[in-house]
Amino acid sequence: MNDTDRRQRIHDLDVTVWVGKNGIGAVVEELNDQIAERDLVKVKFLRAARGGTTTEDLAADLAAEVNASVVETRGHTAVLER
């Protein structure tokens, strides 16, 4: 898959995991299930989850929890792949 196709796929992805006030621990199981079924998963970090932490740091922590990689972060959204 070339870079243009990959960027289009990422753009077209819907957010399917929302991290809120309960933090990343609350979504690990769901994200594990989703990432096993598809190669890319888009995650939104709500204000309650961010606190004083950056989206990049939260995405890296979540990726480590599910043995995935962060493809990109934009705003308060991250795309992960396994």
Secondary structure, DSSP 4 states (H G I P E B T S, - for coil): --HHHHHHHHHHPPEEEEE-TT-GGGTHHHHHHHHHHSSEEEEEE-HHHHTTS-HHHHHHHHHHHTT-EEEEEETTEEEEE-
